[in-house]
C-alpha cells in the first residue's frame, strides 16, 4: 500500500522513529494500527531532520487492506494530528519501495527578507536581515548543476557514504521579500540542501567568492565544512517515481492544493 502525505515539521523530530520525541513515522504507524493494520513498520521515501517540513512525502507499508482506499484514507487522517495529512492511499506493485523506487526529489528552502515576518509564514521560513547580492548568489547556484563531491555539504555520517551527488536544478526564485531556493536531484546527503543554501548566502553576502564555491564542490579539502541553515525553512517539495509505479488514479485521494502555506 502506498501513502502520499504532507506534514508540518514544527515540534516533530523528523520522519524516522526514535526512542524519544514524536516523529512522523511513529504517528503514521499508530494511525495504521488504529485502522486495523498490524505488521511491518511504514517505510518512508527519505529521512527528514527535526523541524523540516514536507509538502510531498511518499511511504509504503507491506500490507493489503480489506477496506477500500477511501475508507483507509479517512481512517488515517481521523487518527493523525492536524499537522500530518495523508492525501492519497493506493495499491502499489510488489516491486514498489518508497525509498528505493524514488528517482528524484525537489527541496525548497524559504528565506524572508524583512524585519517583520508575517506570523502565518514564520514557522516555514528563516528570517534574513543581512545584505544579499542575488546576482552573485544565482551565479554561484549555477555551479552546483551536474555531479560534484558534496563532502563539504554534509555531516560526518553523510561523508561516510558516497559523497558524490548530481543536481539537475539549483536556482533562486524571488517573490517580494520571500526568496525560495529550489534544488532538485536524484538523491541528497544529510543536511546537504541546508548547507548549499548556507554557502549561497555566504556568496551573496560577500563572505565567499566563486573560487571558494569551486573548492567546496571539488571535495579536495576534507576540513572545508559549510554550516547548515536552521531546519524550519526547508521543505521536501516533490518526490518523483517512474510512471509505472505512480499511484492508481482511482485510489482514495483528497486535493493536495493548500497543504502547504507557500505556493
Helices and strands as residue ranges (DSSP letters): E 2-7, H 24-34, E 43-44, E 53-60, H 69-78, E 84-90, E 102-112, G 122-124, E 126-127, H 134-142, E 146-149, G 151-153, H 156-159, E 164-175, E 178-185, H 192-204, H 210-218, G 231-233, E 234-241, G 243-245, E 252-253
